[in-house]
Amino acid sequence: MGLISWVVVGLLAGLAARWVVKDDRTGCIYTIVVGVLGALIGGALMAAVGKDGVGEFSIRTLLVAIVGAVLLLLVLQAISGRGSRSRR
C-alpha cells in the first residue's frame, strides 16, 4: 500500500473506531494515527494466527484496521482510567 492508501485507511478506520468506542478526542491527525496504528496492530494479530495481515486496499484491510484501532482505543481508555465511568 502506498502512503495515500495508508492515510485513507487510517482516517476511515480511526473514524469508525472512535465511533464504536465513543472516543471524544478530536483532530484529523489523531484519527489518522489511531487508524494507522490500528492497521498495524490488526495486521500483526492476523499474522499471529496465520492469516494475511494488511495488504492491498480492500474492505478486508479496512475491517482489520478497524478491529485493531478499536483494541488500541480500549487499551488507551483502560490505561487512562476513562472506562465506563461517566464524567462529572
C-alpha positions in Angstrom: 0.0 0.0 0.0 1.2 3.5 -0.7 1.3 6.4 1.6 -2.1 7.8 0.4 -3.7 4.4 0.9 -2.4 4.3 4.5 -3.7 7.7 5.2 -7.2 6.9 3.8 -7.3 3.6 5.6 -6.1 5.3 8.8 -8.7 8.0 8.6 -11.6 5.6 7.9 -10.5 3.1 10.5 -9.9 5.8 13.1 -13.3 7.4 12.5 -15.1 4.0 12.8 -13.1 3.0 15.9 -13.7 6.4 17.6 -17.5 6.0 16.8 -17.6 2.4 18.2 -15.6 3.2 21.4 -17.3 6.7 21.8 -13.9 8.4 22.0 -14.4 12.1 22.3 -10.9 13.3 21.4 -10.8 15.3 18.2 -8.4 16.0 15.4 -7.7 14.7 12.0 -4.1 13.7 12.8 -5.2 11.9 16.0 -7.8 10.0 14.0 -5.3 9.0 11.3 -2.7 7.9 13.8 -5.2 5.8 15.6 -6.3 4.2 12.4 -2.8 3.5 11.1 -1.6 2.1 14.4 -4.8 0.0 14.4 -3.9 -1.3 11.0 -0.5 -2.3 12.2 -2.0 -4.0 15.4 -4.7 -5.7 13.4 -2.2 -6.9 10.8 0.1 -8.2 13.4 -2.7 -10.1 15.1 -3.8 -11.6 11.8 -0.2 -12.7 11.0 0.0 -14.2 14.5 -3.0 -16.5 13.7 -1.6 -17.4 10.3 -3.8 -15.2 8.1 -2.8 -12.4 5.7 -2.5 -9.1 7.5 -2.9 -5.7 5.9 -2.1 -5.7 2.3 -3.8 -4.0 -0.7 -6.5 -1.5 -0.2 -9.7 -3.5 0.3 -12.7 -3.9 2.6 -10.9 -6.7 4.5 -7.9 -4.4 5.1 -10.3 -1.8 6.4 -12.0 -4.2 8.7 -8.7 -5.5 10.1 -7.6 -1.9 10.7 -10.9 -1.0 12.5 -10.6 -4.0 14.8 -7.0 -3.1 15.6 -8.0 0.6 16.2 -10.8 -0.4 18.5 -8.5 -2.6 20.5 -6.0 0.3 20.7 -8.6 2.8 21.9 -9.9 0.3 24.5 -6.4 -0.3 25.9 -5.8 3.5 26.0 -9.1 4.0 27.8 -8.2 1.3 30.3 -4.8 2.8 30.9 -6.1 6.3 31.4 -9.0 5.2 33.6 -11.6 6.5 31.2 -13.6 3.3 31.1 -17.3 3.1 31.7 -17.4 5.8 34.4 -19.2 9.0 33.4 -17.6 12.4 33.7 -18.7 14.8 36.4 
